[in-house]
Amino acid sequence: MPKRIGPNAVEFQGEFSVRLVSRTQLKYEEDRRVLNVEVEPGDRLAVYLSAATQWHGTDTGEFLTSQDRARIGANITLGLSFLRIPHLLA
């Protein structure tokens, strides 16, 4: 069950969270890993997931796999839809 944790933030049962931290940045968190994603406001929020390549907050600086990218994209869509923020993944 999603839980709003701020005006532009949602958490899904401790599995992941999505937070719009500024007009140009979205923060995605899962398993103590953080991914900062560039966004651009407009008629719909453009989420530049394709530009994100590496997790932050890990000792190894793991690179995203195609499976990571697919899962994260789906989770960001769930989060932004719950927050009623029109968006598109780019």
C-alpha positions as a printed Julia matrix, in Angstrom:
90×3 Matrix{Float64}:
  0.0    0.0     0.0
  1.5    3.36   -0.98
  1.98   5.99    1.67
  2.43   9.69    1.0
  5.51  10.81    2.96
  5.54  14.42    1.78
  3.82  16.74   -0.67
  5.75  15.25   -3.62
  6.91  11.96   -2.13
  5.54   8.44   -1.78
  6.79   5.19   -0.26
  5.6    1.73   -1.25
  5.65  -0.6     1.79
  9.31   0.04    2.47
 10.26  -1.45   -0.92
 10.97   1.82   -2.73
 10.25   5.52   -2.61
  9.88   8.24   -5.2
 10.46  11.89   -4.27
 10.36  14.95   -6.49
 13.06  17.01   -4.74
 13.16  20.0    -7.1
 11.9   21.16  -10.48
 14.8   19.3   -12.11
 15.5   16.29   -9.88
 13.7   13.15   -8.8
 15.12  10.83   -6.13
 14.4    7.1    -6.3
 15.41   4.89   -3.35
 15.39   1.12   -2.87
 17.44  -1.21   -0.66
 19.53   1.65    0.78
 20.51   2.64   -2.75
 19.71   6.01   -4.27
 19.25   7.03   -7.86
 19.07  10.73   -8.74
 17.16  11.22  -11.97
 17.03  14.41  -14.0
 13.53  15.67  -14.78
 12.13  18.56  -16.77
  8.77  20.22  -16.08
  6.29  20.8   -18.88
  2.77  19.65  -19.75
  4.01  16.32  -18.4
  7.09  15.85  -16.27
  9.83  14.4   -18.49
 11.8   11.8   -16.51
 15.21  11.19  -18.09
 15.76   7.69  -16.73
 17.92   6.82  -19.75
 20.5    9.37  -18.55
 20.85   7.68  -15.13
 23.63   5.1   -15.27
 24.78   4.38  -11.73
 23.43   3.95   -8.2
 24.52   6.5    -5.6
 25.14   5.63   -1.97
 26.83   2.29   -2.6
 30.46   1.49   -2.0
 30.83  -0.13   -5.39
 28.97   2.48   -7.45
 26.98  -0.26   -9.19
 25.91   0.43  -12.73
 22.25  -0.01  -13.69
 21.33  -3.1   -15.64
 18.55  -3.17  -18.22
 16.47  -5.1   -15.64
 17.12  -2.36  -13.06
 16.09   0.31  -15.54
 12.83  -1.52  -16.42
 11.92  -2.08  -12.74
 12.81   1.48  -11.75
 10.83   2.92  -14.65
  7.75   0.92  -13.62
  8.19   1.97   -9.98
  8.64   5.65  -10.86
  5.47   5.45  -12.96
  3.6    3.93  -10.0
  4.88   6.64   -7.67
  4.2    9.61   -9.92
  0.77   8.24  -10.84
 -0.09   7.89   -7.15
  1.02  11.52   -6.64
 -1.1   12.48   -9.68
  1.86  14.0   -11.49
  1.49  13.62  -15.26
  4.77  12.32  -16.65
  6.6   10.46  -19.39
  9.74   8.38  -19.23
 12.45   9.5   -21.62
